[in-house]
Amino acid sequence: MSTILIISEQSTRAHNLKTILSFLGEQCTLVPFSQAISSLKSQVSFNAVIIDVESPELTDDVVSKFPAQPFVVIGNEHNDTDFRANVVGQLTDPVTYPMLTQMLHRCQEYVRKRPASQGHASHTKLFRSLVGKSDEIQNVRHLIEQVSVSDANVLVLGESGTGKEVIARNLHFLSNRKDGPFIPVNCGAIPAELLESELFGHEKGAFTGAINSRKGRFELAEGGTLFLDEIGDMPLQMQVKLLRVLQERLYERVGGNKPIKCDVRIVAATHRELEEMIKEGSFREDLYYRLNVFPIESPALRDRKEDIPLLLQELVSRIERENEATIRFTENAINSLVEHQWPGNVRELSNLVERLMILFPNQVVDVNDLPAKYQYTNGDNFEPDYPEELLEREALLALFGDNDEENNDQDVNYTVNTDSNPDDTAAADAITINSALPSDGMNLKEYLSELEISMINQALDQQDGVVARAAEILGMRRTTLVEKMRKYGIVRD
């Protein structure tokens, strides 16, 4: 199948082009303008189409019919010609080797970056937890696809919380080693004196407490991928031993002398600046170049803020499956979260979603519900205007508590009697409240609290301090009265 199509009526020019392209290893097809459209339709896509521009109208007609195909025009320089977007460049006679290779590279970039090829719908579904549509995350996916088919060592760089292990797991999942184990090791979490045994294993009796032989992480990862997280925290003496394994593909258990072959793909990650560490002498330069065969930069969340709505959806779905609860975000809340700088990256966002799930289960979260440091926009400051009778009922409920359990489902009627009748015992014991509001106002909450304390003390005095009987005359459960006494610090012997 031809990779380059040359459309020209100039036979000499066309054959010269074909000679140069053949030297580059490209397969070419020469056609006149009369066969141009049929040739372009016969093949899904050419790597490049070089088309003669001697007749601009005819050239434009062909180019306009195939917007996904990159074209390079050739002929005398036409500064006044308004070329279409898929014309990536222009060649002039005489065509030189550097000029031609530059145009071919432009065609290659056009094919790689055009919208139809960026989606990779059939491939994107394979990625696990690499959520987003930003250019930064798209580039990470592209690099993973490129390197996953090889066994080259990969170094994942990026700030803490950006998902470096997620990248490593996707590398393993898309590689030929996907049926093998994926073994992660945090080099910064294991004490230096135990790291060698952890990586390479040990023989029985190698040190005090080694009562049995034990496989190391290299041995456990055989045929798969070993992920060395926080490689920048690895002690220098271990860096030397790791370098030997990478060079010779052999290692020995601690206390053993039998070489063990190593068939493991190494993916390392760090948030540290390894090149600065090399200058300081805390990281070996030769190990750095062994690990840094194929670097992948894990982008910070502040550099791909357009992915935050998709990340929120993914995080909510994940927590939803675990907790059987969900939350939703208003547009203002999402816009506010996009404004945050996210020093903790995706890990910080995940923690925030989990916190909000606990605070507002099955609710809609607005800006005002977010912690103060995430509030960058004004929310909907809606203040409900409750009916007066509801406010009065709620105030009385706060004052006297609920009725007995058997009456919880019934309406509770509270009668405030302002008339004193000495002939009526019930009326004599009724609560008398001064309904006149002071001219300078009052704190209703404090007033109700003082009234509640007074009524509780009176009830306890009447019943000789017996809480159960005091609760009965106050029309509440004993446990409710005990809680109120604890709240107000009321103590009776």
Residue, then its C-alpha position, 0 to 999 in steps of 0.5 A: m500500500s502506498t504511503i504517499l500520493i503525488i498529484s501532478e501533471q509535471s512528469t519530471r517534477a513528479h519523478n524527481l519527488k518519487t526518487i527522493l521519497s524512495f530514498l527515504g523508504e517511502q512508497c509512492t503513487l503518481v497520478p494526474f489530476s484526472q485520477a486524483i479524487s478516485s485515488l484518494k477515495s480508494q485508500v482510507s488515508f495517505n501519510a501525505v499527499i503532495i499536490d501540484v499548485e499550478s492550477p490553484e482552483l483545481t488544487d483547492d477543489v481536491v483539497s476541500k473534498f478531503p479535510a482529514q487528509p494532510f496536503v503539501v502543495i508544490g510549485n512556484e511560491h504563491n504568497d497570495t493563495d489562501f490555502r485550506a487548513n489541511v494544507v500543512g506546507q508548500l514546496t518550491d523547486p528545487v526540492t531539497y531533502p531537508m525541506l521534504t522531510q520537514m513537510l513530511h513531519r508536518c503531515q505526520e503531526y496533522v494526522r496525529k493531532r487531528p480531532a478524529s484521531q485524538g479520541h481513540a475511542s476503542h483504546t481510551k476505554l482500556f485506561r483505568s482511572l485516567v479520567g480527563k479530556s485535557d491535552e495533558i492527560q491525553n498526552v499521558r495516555h498517548l505515551i502509555e500506549q507508545v511505551s506499553v508494548s516494550d519492556a523499556n524502563v519507565l520513570v514517572l515524574g510528578e507531584s505527590g497525589t497526581g496519580k503516578e501509581v495509576i499511570a504505572r498500573n495502566l502501563h502494566f495493564l496495556s503491556n504484554r505482561k498484563d497476565g503477570p503480577f503488578i507488585p508495588v513497593n514504596c521505597g520511602a516507607i521501608p526502613a533502609e536496613l530492611l529494604e534489601s530483604e524486601l526487594f530481593g528476599h532472604e534465606k533461612g538464617a540470614f539474620t536474626g529472626a529469619i526463621n524461614s526463606r522468603k521471596g522478595r518483591f523482584e521474585l514475586a514480580e517475575g514475568g510482570t511489573l515491579f513498581l518502585d514508588e518514591i525511588g528518590d528516597m532509596p538509600l545510596q547503598m541500595q541504589v548500587k544494588l538496584l543498578r546491578v540488577l538492572q544491568e545484569r538481570l541477576y540478583e541474590r537473596v540476602g544470605g544466599n549465593k545462588p544467582i536468580k534470573c530477573d524477568v521484570r519490567i521496572v516502572a519507577a516514580t518520584h516527586r523529587e527532582l532527581e537531577e538536583m539530587i544527583k548534583e547533591g550526591s544523594f542519587r546515582e547518575d548512572l541509576y538515573y539514566r538506567l531508570n529514565v529510559f522513557p519518562i512520563e510526566s504526571p500533570a498537576l491538577r492545577d494544570r488540567k482544571e478542565d478535568i475537574p468536573l469529570l474527576l468529580q463524577e468519577l470519584v462520586s461514582r467510586i464512593e457511591r459504590e462503596n457507601e450506597a450514598t451519593i452527592r451532587f454539585t451545583e454549577n457554582a460549586i464546580n466553578s469554585l472548585v475549578e478555581h482552587q490551586w489543588p496543592g494536594n492534586v487528585r488525592e486532595l480532591s478525592n479526600l474532599v469528595e469523601r468528606l462532603m459525602i459524609l456531611f451531605p449524603n444524598q444531597v446537592v452541594d453548593v458553594n456555601d457547603l464547601p470548606a471555606k478555603y474552596q469557596y471562590t465564588n458566591g453561592d445562592n445565599f437563600e434564606p428560607d422565610y418560614p411561616e410564623e406558626l412553624l417558627e413558634r412550634e419549633a421554638l416550643l419544641a426546643l423549649f419542652g422537647d417531644n411528647d412521649e414516644e406513643n404521641n410522637d406521630q401526633d400533633v403536640n399542642y402547647t397552651v401558654n396561659t397568661d391568666s391566673n385563676p386561683d380557683d383552678t389548680a391547673a391554671a395556678d401551675a400554668i406558665t405565665i409568660n410576659s408577651a411584651l417585647p422590650s423596646d431595645g429587643m431581646n435574644l430569644k434563644e437565651y430567653l428560652s434557655e433561661l426559661e427552660i432551666s427555670m422550669i426544669n429546676q422548678a419541676l425537680d424542686q416539686q418532685d424532690g429531685v426525682v427526675a422521672r417524676a419531674a420529666e412526667i410533669l414536664g411532658m417529656r421522656r426521662t432520657t430527654l430531661v437527663e440530656k437537658m440537665r447535662k446540657y445546662g449543667i443541672v446536678r441533683d443528688 
